[in-house]
Structure formats: C-alpha cells, structure tokens
Amino acid sequence: MNKILTCILTILLTITTNAQDSNIFYHIIERGQTVYSIAIMYGVGVEDIYRLNPETREVIKAGDKLRIPQIDAATTVTAAQEDRDYVYHTIQPKETLYSLSIRYEIPAEKIIQANPGLSVATFQIGKNIRIPSVEVEDLPKTEIQTVVKDIEYKVEKKETMYRLTRKFNITAEELIEKNPQLAKGVKAGMIIKIPVRTEESVTEKIQVPKEKDVNALLTTSSKAKKVDKVKVALLLPFMTDEYVHSSNTMRFIEYYEGLLLAVDSLKNAGISFELVVRDTGKGTQKLKQVLQEEKLKNVHLIIGALESDQISLIAEFAEKNKIKHIIPFTSKNDDVLNNYYVYQVNTPHSYLYAKASQAAYGMFYDYNIVFVDTYDTDDKAEFVKQFKLELTQKNIPFKDLVFRAESFTNDIHSLLVTDKRNVVIPISSSVDALNKIRTPLRMVVEANPQYMLNLFGYPTWQTYVRDCLDDFFVLDTYIYTNFYADNMANNVSRFNSKYKSWFSKELINSFPKYGILGFDTGMYFFEAINKYGLDFEKNLNKIKYKGIQTQFDFERVNNWGGFINTNLFIVHYNKKDYSIVRHEIKK
C-alpha cells in the first residue's frame, strides 16, 4: 500500500513540476546584470524573480541560471510594438530558426523582426529570444466560395427533361453537357450527373519554405544603406527660455560645442552634415512639440536627453521611425533593455562595477588586499561587494579595516606585509575619504620603504588631481574609470587649444568633460554612418575610433534590446617615472 501511495505522489509531483515548468523560462546571468535589469528586460516584477529564486535577494552571480515567470500578456510594449504580445523562449540543443517557426506556427521573418540582434552568432543554446504572438495577417486566409460538384442521380419513372430541370434548378443544356446520352431522350433507371452549387469555406494553401532557406535568414546580410549626408538631431534642455542658466545648461552648451568640432573635423574629411538642434526644455511638454516636426523623422541619429521621461519619449519616437538614439549622459535608464535603436554611452554602474572588479582581481589577486571603511558618504558598496565576491569565489583572502583617525597609521602598519605587494582600497570615493587616508599612507610608505604599496580608487578621483596628484604618484595609484582625458597628452592638448580658439573659453572642470564627450561621441557615430551606412551596428567590431576621453565598446544587452558602452580604463599614476598611463580593459 505504501509503495502504491509513493508512486501516486511521485506522479502528482511530476505533473505539478511539469505544469510549473511550462510557465517559466530560464535566464543565464551575465556580468553586469542585476535582478532589476533582468526584470525590466522581460517585463516581470522584481518580486516575481525573488519568489522563484529566493537566493537572489542576497547576491546574484554571473553564470547562474534564473527561473523567470512566463507572462502571457504584453510585456514591454512601445509605440513601435503596439498590440504585440510576446513569450520568451530559451534556445535548446538542436533547435533551429526553422523548428521554432514550426513549433510556434509563425513565419521565421516575424521572429527575426522581434529579435533584430538575432544571427548565427547569437542564436545559441541557453540564449533567450522573443516569440511574437500570431497576428491575423500571419494566419492562412479563409473565404467562402461557391463550389460546383457533381452528384449521381437515378432517373425515376415518368421523369422528363422538363421535370429534371425544375427539380434541380438547372437548364437542359447544362444537363446534356454533363450527360450527352440525354440528347437521345430521358429513360427511367438512367444514372446521370447533376451539377450542384454549394458554398464552402476554403483555406488558402500556405507554401512552407524549405528548412535551409529559413535557417539561412540568420546569415543574410542586407547591403549597407549608404547616405550622402549625415543627418543628426541634437535634443537637449538648453533652457533658452530661462534668464539664468544652470551649471547643467553650461555643460550641455559645451557638449554641443564639442559636437560642432567633430562636425568640422569630418567636414574637412569630405563628409556632409545636416545638424538639427532643439531645446527640449523641462519635462516633456516642449519635447512633444519638437518631436512633431516632420524634419526629425528623416534624421539618422538623435542625440540627447538627460532625464528618464524625456529619454523614454525620444527612444519611443526613434524606434517608431527606425532612428538610432544616442543617450550620452545618464547611465540610469532602462530603455536600452528593450529598444533595439538605443545606444547608451555612459556605462550603467552595474556593468562598470562588474568589469572593474574583474579587472581589479586580475591585477591584485596575488596582493595583500586591505579595504578601509572611512564611514563617508558616496560609498561604493556595490563595487566593493562585487569585488569581494570575485575574491571569495577565487579563494583570495582580503582584510577589512575600520578607519580611526587617532590610530590609523598604526592600524594600517599592522596589516601591511613585506613579502608581496599591498593594495589599499577605501570603500568610499569621496574627497573626504581620500583626504583621511592619503597623508597617513604616504607617511607609512616613506618611513618604511620595504612596503610595496598601491592605492586603488574611483573615477571621481580625477577631479581631485589638483590637490592630490603628488600623493597619487607616491602611492603608485590606480583608478578605474570609463572616462579619462590626460591633459598632458598631445591629443587632449590639441583639442583644448582648438576649443579655446573657437569658443574663447576653457573647458569646464567636470567629470567627464562635456566638450570632449560631445567630440568623441560625434566622431564615433558620424564616422560609423559614413563608413558603414545606417546599419552600422553590423560592423561595430570594425569601428576603431580612438577616443580622447572615452572608448566605445558597445555590447548588445539581448537579442531584442539596444547597446551599452562597456568601456573601462585603468589609469596608473606611475611612481617610477611620474607618468600617467591609461590602459583599456578588453573583454
């Protein structure tokens, strides 16, 4: 009896598990992704992911597999995807574009339209794609047609031609045409054919494409859409209606000026331009009016917006009109996760921290690593958490020290070693945190030359150089950053000179420098369009522009989303020769 009960329970459990599995799909976590970004990507709630994956409340790790609830209703719907629902499919071994087309009963072209990034390289086992719902035009068409069919009839006694025509509502000529023997007379017992008209539903026959032709769609590359003139719209909140310009306004003007220098450089190389510049103002009211201009529907690039409400409006407009949208400033926007036309220049923090922690591990895995908590604002808890996780997974030890002003010199001295290099990492990027530790660390290093020590820090440290440069060199400092311009470098000096000559002013001391950002962004994207056409995303790996302040290393976030710039520099203030070296970190 117990065996029977066990079998029944096993069967019920299997049925329940299968029922649950049909309502979920899987996502393999990639570096830089967060539970929040994954939820946005699939149009589900963060709590939905936590419910199916409780361990993710504490930490998520690249390579782990998440269970994601399948949503039947529309997930991410924009103006360009109106009335379109999706389900998500995890590609399995031996599956092909053809087999998915058959399974979901939808043309393969529709799958590719829903996943613009799909190619032989991205159609991989474990990767996810969107499957759009079947639309009316995708279904075989059915119509009512009048069909003539012959039935057999045995002539009864006393029936005549006249009675037969009346009985079947047919002419004598039609009867004789079907039955030539009736021309000699109607006789009882004859078997004749009677044409009968009926209405039937007729479904068109859909020609099923060949498997090799369907799968070849993943390798088909359309001819580059070359343009004679690069058309660009710059949409920024210049606040021209305001009497007093804010610091942001001055930065946006500087960005525009940098963009003009890029246009001038490329005009000298023979590239033609049409630049449309508009003030978007605050909020979305003025921007909505701007986007009604017919001229904007024909540009090749839209650059701009700072706040999410404006960015989302422009991104929606760009997708509807198939225009690339460049987001130059903020890293805190979600449109890139579901919009193929979006390019995010400023690396999202989660991706930046993931790449920086990986780079730091590669540099310091055999160092004596000491984290210092100074209890300051602007802490980099997420980076530190990511870096410590990286170390823990690789079984690399590290030390933690709580800063106390009265004893820090002795405390740090007790944690340093002489048999290998030491690296000190404050967990805050603020100038206050840096000021607390830089002088004591310098004193320790100068008094104890046996200690080989490096200081490791953050992008905003670039703005402290005026006061801290000498200490950076003495402490053999490294910082990670996605923007860096060395004022002593020849290309930066040339840019600064040209900028001052054109606009009779110096660049604003900000991070990043908006004038150089405008120049770099313009040079990269304008050249990309000129050289590779409107579909330049197919040749991103061939675009080799070397930026003054940033590099562009764009990665597609998924098969249906846009691109984020994952560029990372490690900048070294070299103690040996007092040089500053910028190293680009590759994948």
Secondary structure as the mmCIF struct_conf table of DSSP 4:
data_model
#
loop_
_struct_conf.conf_type_id
_struct_conf.id
_struct_conf.beg_label_comp_id
_struct_conf.beg_label_asym_id
_struct_conf.beg_label_seq_id
_struct_conf.end_label_comp_id
_struct_conf.end_label_asym_id
_struct_conf.end_label_seq_id
HELX_RH_AL_P HELX_RH_AL_P1 ASN A 2 ASP A 21
TURN_TY1_P TURN_TY1_P1 SER A 22 ASN A 23
STRN STRN1 ILE A 24 ILE A 28
TURN_TY1_P TURN_TY1_P2 ARG A 31 GLY A 32
HELX_RH_AL_P HELX_RH_AL_P2 VAL A 35 TYR A 42
TURN_TY1_P TURN_TY1_P3 GLY A 43 GLY A 43
HELX_RH_AL_P HELX_RH_AL_P3 VAL A 46 LEU A 52
HELX_RH_3T_P HELX_RH_3T_P1 PRO A 54 ARG A 57
TURN_TY1_P TURN_TY1_P4 GLU A 58 GLU A 58
TURN_TY1_P TURN_TY1_P5 ALA A 62 GLY A 63
STRN STRN2 LYS A 65 PRO A 69
HELX_LH_PP_P HELX_LH_PP_P1 GLN A 70 ILE A 71
BEND BEND1 ALA A 73 ALA A 73
BEND BEND2 THR A 76 THR A 76
HELX_RH_3T_P HELX_RH_3T_P2 ALA A 79 GLN A 81
TURN_TY1_P TURN_TY1_P6 GLU A 82 ASP A 83
STRN STRN3 TYR A 86 THR A 90
TURN_TY1_P TURN_TY1_P7 PRO A 93 LYS A 94
HELX_RH_AL_P HELX_RH_AL_P4 LEU A 97 ARG A 103
TURN_TY1_P TURN_TY1_P8 TYR A 104 GLU A 105
BEND BEND3 ILE A 106 ILE A 106
HELX_RH_AL_P HELX_RH_AL_P5 ALA A 108 ALA A 114
TURN_TY1_P TURN_TY1_P9 PRO A 116 GLY A 117
BEND BEND4 SER A 119 SER A 119
TURN_TY1_P TURN_TY1_P10 VAL A 120 THR A 122
TURN_TY1_P TURN_TY1_P11 ILE A 125 GLY A 126
STRN STRN4 ASN A 128 PRO A 132
HELX_LH_PP_P HELX_LH_PP_P2 SER A 133 GLU A 135
HELX_RH_3T_P HELX_RH_3T_P3 VAL A 136 ASP A 138
BEND BEND5 LEU A 139 LEU A 139
HELX_LH_PP_P HELX_LH_PP_P3 PRO A 140 LYS A 141
STRN STRN5 THR A 142 LYS A 154
HELX_LH_PP_P HELX_LH_PP_P4 VAL A 155 GLU A 156
TURN_TY1_P TURN_TY1_P12 LYS A 157 LYS A 158
HELX_RH_AL_P HELX_RH_AL_P6 MET A 161 PHE A 168
TURN_TY1_P TURN_TY1_P13 ASN A 169 ASN A 169
HELX_RH_AL_P HELX_RH_AL_P7 ALA A 172 LYS A 178
HELX_RH_3T_P HELX_RH_3T_P4 PRO A 180 LYS A 184
TURN_TY1_P TURN_TY1_P14 ALA A 188 GLY A 189
STRN STRN6 ILE A 191 THR A 203
HELX_LH_PP_P HELX_LH_PP_P5 GLU A 204 LYS A 210
HELX_RH_AL_P HELX_RH_AL_P8 GLU A 211 ASN A 215
HELX_RH_3T_P HELX_RH_3T_P5 ALA A 216 LEU A 218
TURN_TY1_P TURN_TY1_P15 THR A 219 THR A 219
HELX_LH_PP_P HELX_LH_PP_P6 SER A 222 ALA A 224
BEND BEND6 ASP A 228 ASP A 228
STRN STRN7 LYS A 229 LEU A 236
TURN_TY1_P TURN_TY1_P16 THR A 240 ASP A 241
BEND BEND7 TYR A 243 VAL A 244
HELX_RH_AL_P HELX_RH_AL_P9 SER A 247 LYS A 267
TURN_TY1_P TURN_TY1_P17 ASN A 268 GLY A 270
STRN STRN8 SER A 272 ASP A 279
BEND BEND8 LYS A 282 LYS A 282
TURN_TY1_P TURN_TY1_P18 GLY A 283 THR A 284
HELX_RH_AL_P HELX_RH_AL_P10 GLN A 285 VAL A 290
TURN_TY1_P TURN_TY1_P19 LEU A 291 GLN A 292
HELX_RH_3T_P HELX_RH_3T_P6 GLU A 294 ASN A 298
BEND BEND9 HIS A 300 HIS A 300
STRN STRN9 LEU A 301 GLY A 304
BEND BEND10 GLU A 307 GLU A 307
HELX_RH_AL_P HELX_RH_AL_P11 SER A 308 LYS A 320
TURN_TY1_P TURN_TY1_P20 ASN A 321 LYS A 322
STRN STRN10 LYS A 324 ILE A 327
BEND BEND11 PHE A 329 PHE A 329
BEND BEND12 SER A 331 SER A 331
BEND BEND13 ASP A 334 ASP A 334
HELX_RH_3T_P HELX_RH_3T_P7 ASP A 335 LEU A 337
TURN_TY1_P TURN_TY1_P21 ASN A 338 ASN A 338
TURN_TY1_P TURN_TY1_P22 TYR A 340 TYR A 341
STRN STRN11 VAL A 342 GLN A 344
BEND BEND14 ASN A 346 ASN A 346
HELX_LH_PP_P HELX_LH_PP_P7 THR A 347 PRO A 348
HELX_RH_AL_P HELX_RH_AL_P12 HIS A 349 PHE A 364
TURN_TY1_P TURN_TY1_P23 TYR A 365 ASP A 366
BEND BEND15 TYR A 367 TYR A 367
STRN STRN12 ASN A 368 ASP A 373
BEND BEND16 THR A 377 ASP A 378
STRN STRN13 ASP A 379 ASP A 379
HELX_RH_AL_P HELX_RH_AL_P13 ALA A 381 GLN A 393
TURN_TY1_P TURN_TY1_P24 LYS A 394 ASN A 395
STRN STRN14 LYS A 399 VAL A 402
TURN_TY1_P TURN_TY1_P25 ALA A 405 SER A 407
HELX_RH_AL_P HELX_RH_AL_P14 PHE A 408 LEU A 415
BEND BEND17 THR A 418 LYS A 420
STRN STRN15 ASN A 422 PRO A 426
BEND BEND18 ILE A 427 ILE A 427
STRN STRN16 SER A 428 SER A 428
BEND BEND19 SER A 430 SER A 430
HELX_RH_AL_P HELX_RH_AL_P15 VAL A 431 ALA A 447
TURN_TY1_P TURN_TY1_P26 PRO A 449 GLN A 450
STRN STRN17 LEU A 453 GLY A 457
HELX_RH_3T_P HELX_RH_3T_P8 PRO A 459 TYR A 464
HELX_RH_AL_P HELX_RH_AL_P16 VAL A 465 VAL A 474
TURN_TY1_P TURN_TY1_P27 LEU A 475 ASP A 476
STRN STRN18 TYR A 478 THR A 481
BEND BEND20 ASN A 482 ASN A 482
TURN_TY1_P TURN_TY1_P28 ASN A 487 MET A 488
BEND BEND21 ALA A 489 ALA A 489
HELX_RH_AL_P HELX_RH_AL_P17 ASN A 490 PHE A 503
BEND BEND22 SER A 504 LYS A 505
HELX_LH_PP_P HELX_LH_PP_P8 GLU A 506 ILE A 508
BEND BEND23 PHE A 511 PRO A 512
HELX_RH_AL_P HELX_RH_AL_P18 TYR A 514 TYR A 532
TURN_TY1_P TURN_TY1_P29 LEU A 534 ASP A 535
HELX_RH_3T_P HELX_RH_3T_P9 PHE A 536 LYS A 542
BEND BEND24 ILE A 548 GLN A 549
STRN STRN19 PHE A 554 ARG A 556
BEND BEND25 VAL A 557 GLY A 561
STRN STRN20 PHE A 563 ASN A 565
STRN STRN21 PHE A 569 ASN A 574
TURN_TY1_P TURN_TY1_P30 LYS A 575 TYR A 578
STRN STRN22 SER A 579 GLU A 584
HELX_LH_PP_P HELX_LH_PP_P9 ILE A 585 LYS A 586
#
